[in-house]
């Protein structure tokens, strides 16, 4: 199987009537109007909401099915001083969700418990052992975050031991919704909440908004300080960005304001985490996704995620710093394990001729750590552009983690293979599974059969969507400043990219044996340009068509316009 290097370029089809509607309505400039229409934001009211992204535009949390019952039960627990247990997942979304609710409950005078399963011992999701431990510690109410929507058996067990279970989740429900005190998930049938793509921490935050509202109505805050929910948005932004959900609608609002809170966070644990990650100044999605979240995630991948929760809950910078340092060390260890597994997986791919005729990659090994295979699966998707599942085998069973490509719904594909699996869950882009080694071969064949039936040859070539062709005279620092209104960028709202044709290469060199540094002349103007991890593309000729994002590069206190290259071709190719 050959690594995919070429991309399909496609300039987005943009209806000029929709662009004119936004411009004439005074909502946006021609540039921003085109970008908004390219992101299917065509209605003036929706465009205005997108650009303003005010906290007051968040949806009513009581539109979430089950919310009213959940806050009724929790308000009673608060009034009666009942013991509440928060049960989360071991990834960043789960860690931040647990920290969010625990810190909120503490702020209103409660002494809650929390439980995060050990990835290697307990596996994913609500477990019978977790329920038993919570019951033994006196829990009367349990709130799941970022998990629980498929926990039918465990919900019944909660009833047996006298725990009222409230499920908050954002993963795809199964055929049966657990019989719990309340179930909150925008994806469950009959839920009228207008936005369906919240992260787990977003669902938990809506629960917090609703509960504070109910407590206020009940007079609970008379004579005591009411929590400022804005201060919790750093956690919401961290979990939302890390879970790679679309940064649209409510997620966009939460992340936009949450990044500001993260930049100025007074949370000692967050300050310590930023320090070990080398994150200074304004915090953007890139810093969260590539520097902060991996460190918070590292303990849960290799050991136990509880340290991540304790760091975020720590009120003492001196106490937080050793935990942050330990997470940093765990992240370095995780990176080493990841490199080893990637090298092993690539060796299998390159030595297995049968894979070249497949439209999917499913690999398994007893040598792989189950906490890291999801990251490696993402790397393989980037390299080969195939839906990919890696499985860590142990004692005749396997734990798998999968990542997908644009036109392949991973959860639906696993549903089609359910007979070969012990358990699975997830969503369109990422999923996890458990499998018996006895059915592994059958699963590999069935999964590829599903992929072959759904994916065309074109689907297996990465698509690079371009916001528009542009003239050199239009590329200015003022343009970069205008694009700030579209931030934050991420899934569902990609960074704008443009096509510049027939640029002359004035200078070209390699930086650190990896990156491509160029000077390009177009329309009589010379631009600095950089292509990260594109050193191998230096021999395309003297005249190029370039797909890029404009940016301001700050170096030694000086700011200059720079083109960040996304792809390039020989001019006219």
C-alpha positions, 0 to 999 in steps of 0.5 A: 500500500502506497502512502497518499501524497496527492490531494484533490483540489476543489474550489468550493461552489459558492452561490453569488446570490447568497454572498450578495444577500449577506453583503447587501444586508450589512452582515459581512464584507465580500470576503467574509460573506464568501467564507460564510456561504462556503460553510453553509451559513447563508441566512443573514441571522445565522451569519450574524450569530456566527460572527458575534458568537455571544454567550447569550446565544446559547440554546436553552439547556432545558430543550435537552430531553431529560434535563428537567428530570435531571435537575429536579433530582440533583436539586433535591440531592443538593437540598438534602445533602445527598452524596453525588458521584460523577463518573467519567471517561478517561480521555480529555473530554471525560477528564474536563467533564468530571473536573467541571461538575466536581468543581461546580458541586464543590462551589455550591457546598457539596462534597462529591465523589468522582470515578474514572475507569482505568483504561486497562483494568476497567475498559471504557464506560460505566462498569458494574465494578464502578457502580459497586465502588460508588455504592460502597462509598455511599453514592445516592446519585450518579452522574455520568459524563461523556459515557453511559448511553449504551449502559443498559445493564449497568443502569439496571444495576444502579437501580438494584443498589439504590443509586439514581443514575443520570446519564449525560453523553454525546455518543451514538445511542444504541437500539435501547436507551438505558432505564435511568432516572434521566438520560441527556444526550442530544442524539437520543430519539425525540430530543428537540435540542437544535444542535446535535454535535456537542462534546461530552463536556458541552452536555455537562456544561448545559446540565450545570447551566440548568442546575444553577438556574433551578437552584436560583429559582429555589432560592438556594443562593440566598445568602451564599455566592452564586457560581460564575459559569464563565469561569468554567469555560476554560474546561469546556473549551479544552474538552471540546477542542480535544474531542474534535467535534464541529466548531459550529453553532453552540460549540463555536460559542463555547470555544470562542469564549473558553479560549479567552478564559484559558488564556487568562485562566486563574486555575492553578492546575491549568497554569501549571499545565500551560507552563510545562507545555510551553504555552504562553500568550493567547491560547488558540485551538492549535495550542489546545489540540497539540500541546495542552490536551495531549499532556492531560490525556497522557496519564489516561492512555498509559496509567490512570486519568485521575491525575488529570482530574486532580490537576484541574481541581488543584487550588495550589500552584505549588501542589499543581506543578509536580502533577503537571510535570508528571503528566509531561513525563507521561506524555513523553513516554506516550510519544515514545510508545506511539513512535514504536507502534507506528513503526511496527504498524508501517512495517506490517502495512508495507510487508502485506501485499493483500492490503494494497487491494483493500479500502480499509486498514485493520491491524492487530498485535499483542505488542501494542499498548491499547491506550495509544493505538487510537493516535497511531490509527490517526497517523495511518489515516493521514498517511494512507487515507483509509478508514483504520482500526488498530487492535491491541490483543491480550489473552485471546481478546482485543481492544480496538480504536478506529479513525475514519475519513470524510465519506465513511461513517465509522460507527455505522460501519461497525454496526454492520459488523456487530456480529463479529464484535463483543462491544463497540461505540463512538461516532462518525469519525472515531470509535472503539471496540472489543473483539474476540481474537477468534472472530478477528479474521472474519471482522477484518474481511467484513469491515473491508467488505463494508468499506469496499461497498461505500468508498470509491477510488476518488474517496481514497484521495484526500480532498482539499477544499479551497475557499477561492482563487485569489490575486496577489494584490488581495493578499494583505495584512488587512485581509489577515486581520479580517479573517480573525472574525472567523476564528476559532478554526477547527472541525466544521470551520476550517481555516480559510485556504486560497489558491494563488496561480503561477507563482514564481519561486525566487528562493527555496530551501529546507528547514530542519530537514523537514519544512519547506521555506520559500519566497514566491513572486506573484503579480509583482509582489514577493511573499515569504511562504512556509510548507510544514513537513513538505521538504519532499515537495521542493522539486516541482519546478520554478512556477507553482500553483499554491494553496495557502492560508495567509498569516502574520508571522512574528519573529524577534518582535517583528510582524510580517505577512507569510503564506502557510502552504497547504499544497502545491503543484507545478503551475498549470498542472 
